[in-house]
Amino acid sequence: MIYQRTKDFDRLSFHFLLTGNTEKLPQMLKIAHMRGDIIVYYHNALLLGDAQERVTMLEESCNLNHAYMSAKIHGLEEEAERIKVA
């Protein structure tokens, strides 16, 4: 696959979503996290619908206000309180 060769992981994730190959999306999330690619990491968390990962990514990128709002909106009360205290 050309997206793998060119290391275009954002488009590869979208390709997996469109083709229904969603079992590979968690692996793409891990790859983005290991590479430190914040945008692709957040994008994959959105595609997976994983609010916890989005909050984690926002925290790690020092976007505490956004992390707090996201945690509150998605009912992650423990994370919201932890972020609020920090």
GIHUMO-V996260 format. One record per residue. N is the residue number from 1. RES is the residue in one letter. NEAR is the number of other ideal C-beta (glycine too) atoms within 8 Angstrom. Layout:
n->{N & N}
res->{RES & RES}
near->{NEAR & NEAR}
This chain:
n->{1 & 2 & 3 & 4 & 5 & 6 & 7 & 8 & 9 & 10 & 11 & 12 & 13 & 14 & 15 & 16 & 17 & 18 & 19 & 20 & 21 & 22 & 23 & 24 & 25 & 26 & 27 & 28 & 29 & 30 & 31 & 32 & 33 & 34 & 35 & 36 & 37 & 38 & 39 & 40 & 41 & 42 & 43 & 44 & 45 & 46 & 47 & 48 & 49 & 50 & 51 & 52 & 53 & 54 & 55 & 56 & 57 & 58 & 59 & 60 & 61 & 62 & 63 & 64 & 65 & 66 & 67 & 68 & 69 & 70 & 71 & 72 & 73 & 74 & 75 & 76 & 77 & 78 & 79 & 80 & 81 & 82 & 83 & 84 & 85 & 86}
res->{M & I & Y & Q & R & T & K & D & F & D & R & L & S & F & H & F & L & L & T & G & N & T & E & K & L & P & Q & M & L & K & I & A & H & M & R & G & D & I & I & V & Y & Y & H & N & A & L & L & L & G & D & A & Q & E & R & V & T & M & L & E & E & S & C & N & L & N & H & A & Y & M & S & A & K & I & H & G & L & E & E & E & A & E & R & I & K & V & A}
near->{6 & 5 & 10 & 7 & 6 & 6 & 5 & 7 & 13 & 9 & 8 & 12 & 14 & 9 & 11 & 12 & 11 & 6 & 6 & 5 & 8 & 8 & 5 & 8 & 13 & 8 & 7 & 14 & 14 & 8 & 9 & 13 & 9 & 6 & 8 & 5 & 8 & 9 & 7 & 13 & 13 & 11 & 11 & 14 & 13 & 8 & 10 & 11 & 5 & 8 & 11 & 8 & 12 & 12 & 15 & 8 & 13 & 13 & 11 & 7 & 7 & 5 & 8 & 10 & 6 & 8 & 13 & 11 & 8 & 13 & 14 & 10 & 6 & 8 & 5 & 12 & 8 & 6 & 11 & 11 & 8 & 8 & 13 & 7 & 5 & 5}
